[in-house]
Structures are given as structure tokens and as C-alpha cells.
Amino acid sequence: MAYTDILSGTGLGTNLVQTAYDKYVLFALRSMPLMRMFADKKVVDQSMPGSSIVFDLYADMTTATSTLTETTDPTPVQVPATSTVTVSLAEYGNTTLTTRKLREFTFSDIDAAIGNIVAYNMVNSLDEVVRDVISGGTNVTREASGSMTFNTGAVSDVTASDLLLSRDIRSGVTKLRSRNVAPVNGSAYVCMIHPNVSYDLRSEAGASATWRQPHENSAPGPIWAGMIGQYEGAIFIETPRTKTGTDGAASATVHRTVMLGQQGLAEAVSVEPGVVIGPVIDSLNRFRPLGWYGILGWSRYREASLQRIETSSTL
């Protein structure tokens, strides 16, 4: 018996029945760029164009606690020299080139899609540059073989079982306050934490001074939401954008949790990054360039305003 069908591959359905596609193409999963928003020190009055920008900071005089003698003129003392922070400017950018044939043959509106992809590549790339600057501070809290250390040892001392604990957050806030760092929001500092590390902190057991127990007793909302919120003097931002590397002991994964107050990061901009539509210069007008470009740079402005915590994670 002969069927006019699809399966046989020789009937009417061979050419008339085809695979269909959804013309609405979705983008890749994306996290929100946020590092640049913490560059709260910017150029106020630049003297001239240059390849780098130097910020000066005044230093306070030594306290004068001795009493004055009524008939003796006090000896003048010098006002201390300023300290400087230099931000070097650099070019950043990326570009792509589409062909006329691709634009004519594709079933999706790729011009709009490529514009979106290029714009995200810009903010995503620059966010990574800023992340590396923030994560390179000199003030380090480190969990190493079960002990909390400060500015000693190396990242390779962190083992796979060295997880973030409440004491690390308490000590970080204490360090910032003891260095006279201005909080970001009220009396709280900002803490950028990877979701895997957030899991460890919210799962911490043992002493009563842990994140979970107070919420179980009086404020279960953050438990339902799965968010740290504000804890131990810090407001937490959970993001997968924190710096991570397999540079711990025995190649353990080490997460850099960063706590910061005001004026931790300086930014200088010569050309604000933006999307650039390049000129079509080929003989047949087939190649269309699209990219992004900027000239700018970042540097840690006040090292005292940054505290990095290096730990591993169970996830």
C-alpha cells in the first residue's frame, strides 16, 4: 500500500514539509555589570589633557596635645606633603564586521541583535577591568587552614574547606571603621559576594552569632528570599562577577569577597565608552563594521576603603 506521507522520503511531503524556526532569537544569560558604579572619586578640575591623571590627597598634621607656655611663641611646624594616586588612561574597544550576504540571507533581524551584543560586550568587558582593580587591594582577610589571618601568607594558603564565616564580615567592618572609612549607606558598608560564598555564609552553623539563627527567630523573610540583606554592618550584593580563581592550596577555588566604603575607587575618563558605527569603505559596500571604543582608567583611590576576603566555597 502506498502512502502520501513524510516518512517515506519520496512522496509529496518531501519538499512541502520543512523544519520551522522561531524567528525571535533570545540572548545568552547575562549578569548585571555593577563594578564601575563604585568609582565614586572622579576628576573635578583637570588641568590639561594627558595620558594619566594624578589625584592629590592632603595629609593631616600631627596632633598637638601639649599645653602652651604663656610667654613663649610656639615653634611652627610644616604641613605634611600630599600623597598622590595616579590613574593611567588606556584605550579599550572591540569590533565586529558583518557581510551583506549574511544580512540578506538570515531569517533574524541581526543588525539589532549585533548592536545589543556589542553594547553588552562593552559594559561586560569594562566591568571585568574594574573588578580586577578593586580585587587587587593590599588589605586582605584570609581564611587559611581554619585560621583567620590579616595581610599575611598568600592566596595559596586557602584550602577547599576554608569557607566564609561571620567573623570575616565582622572583622572586615571593624577594619574599615577603625581606618575612619565613611560608610556607603548610613552606617553600613557594601560587600560584593559570590552566590556560592553567600550560600556558605547562610549555611554557617555553630555559635549563635551566625546569619541564620536571628532570622529563624525573628525575621524569616530573608530566608524565604534566599538573600543575605544587611548583616554585621554590611549591605550585601550577591553577584557572580566577583573575582574567582583556582589558585588556592591544591588548586582550590578561591573567591574574592570585597568590602568597601566611600572613595575606594577612582575613575578618569578621556573618551566615554560608547558604540561606534564604522564607515563602509569596501568597493561594493558589503561590509558593515560595528564596535565600541573608549579611553579611560581606574585606580584604587584610598586603600583604606577596601577590604578583600579570600575564602573557598563548598559549591
CORVENFEN-V428929 format. One record per pair of residues at least 6 apart in sequence whose ideal C-beta (glycine too) atoms are under 6 Angstrom apart, sorted by the first residue. I is the first residue (numbers start at 1). J is the second residue. D is the distance in whole Angstrom. If there is no record, write none. Layout:
# CORVENFEN-V428929
((I J D) (I J D))
This chain:
# CORVENFEN-V428929
((4 11 5) (4 12 5) (5 11 6) (6 13 4) (6 17 5) (23 107 6) (23 108 6) (25 108 5) (31 240 5) (31 241 6) (33 123 4) (33 124 6) (33 127 4) (35 127 5) (35 130 4) (35 131 5) (36 130 5) (38 265 5) (39 265 4) (39 267 4) (41 263 5) (41 266 4) (41 301 4) (42 267 5) (43 53 6) (43 268 5) (51 89 6) (52 86 5) (52 88 5) (53 87 5) (53 268 4) (54 84 5) (54 86 5) (55 85 5) (55 266 6) (56 82 4) (56 84 6) (57 82 6) (57 83 5) (58 82 6) (59 80 4) (85 299 6) (85 301 6) (87 266 6) (87 268 4) (87 297 5) (87 299 4) (88 297 5) (89 270 5) (89 295 5) (89 297 5) (90 297 6) (91 295 5) (92 294 5) (93 292 6) (93 293 4) (94 121 6) (94 291 6) (94 292 6) (95 289 6) (95 291 3) (96 290 6) (97 287 5) (97 289 5) (98 288 5) (99 286 6) (100 286 4) (118 275 6) (118 290 6) (118 292 6) (119 275 6) (122 273 6) (122 292 4) (130 298 5) (131 243 6) (133 298 5) (134 258 6) (135 243 4) (135 256 5) (137 300 6) (137 303 6) (137 306 4) (137 308 5) (138 303 5) (139 306 6) (139 307 5) (140 151 6) (140 308 5) (141 150 6) (141 168 6) (141 171 6) (141 172 6) (141 309 5) (142 149 5) (142 310 5) (143 162 4) (143 311 5) (144 153 6) (144 157 4) (144 158 6) (145 159 6) (148 167 6) (155 247 5) (155 254 6) (155 310 6) (156 249 6) (158 248 4) (158 254 5) (158 310 6) (158 312 6) (159 249 5) (159 252 6) (160 252 4) (160 312 5) (162 311 6) (162 312 5) (163 200 4) (163 311 6) (164 197 5) (164 200 5) (164 201 5) (164 311 4) (165 204 6) (166 209 6) (166 210 6) (168 309 5) (169 232 4) (169 234 6) (170 232 5) (172 259 4) (172 307 4) (173 232 6) (173 233 4) (173 234 6) (175 307 5) (176 189 5) (176 261 5) (176 307 6) (179 304 4) (181 261 4) (181 304 6) (181 305 5) (182 261 6) (182 262 4) (183 189 5) (183 261 6) (184 190 5) (184 261 6) (185 235 6) (188 230 6) (188 233 6) (188 234 6) (188 235 5) (189 234 5) (189 259 5) (189 261 5) (190 235 6) (190 260 6) (191 234 4) (191 236 5) (191 259 5) (192 237 5) (192 239 6) (192 242 6) (192 258 5) (193 236 6) (193 238 6) (193 257 5) (194 242 5) (194 255 5) (195 238 5) (196 313 4) (196 315 4) (197 255 5) (197 257 6) (197 313 5) (198 228 6) (198 238 5) (199 315 6) (200 313 6) (200 314 6) (201 211 6) (202 211 5) (204 210 5) (211 231 6) (215 222 5) (215 223 5) (222 229 5) (228 236 4) (242 256 6) (243 256 4) (244 255 5) (245 254 6) (246 253 5) (247 254 6) (248 254 4) (248 312 6) (252 312 5) (253 312 6) (254 310 5) (254 312 6) (255 311 6) (255 313 6) (256 308 6) (257 309 4) (258 308 6) (259 307 4) (260 305 6) (260 306 5) (261 305 5) (263 301 5) (263 302 5) (263 305 5) (264 305 4) (264 306 5) (265 301 6) (266 299 5) (266 301 4) (267 298 5) (268 297 6) (269 296 4) (270 295 4) (271 294 5) (271 295 4) (273 294 3) (275 292 5) (276 291 5) (276 293 5) (277 290 6) (278 289 3) (280 288 6))
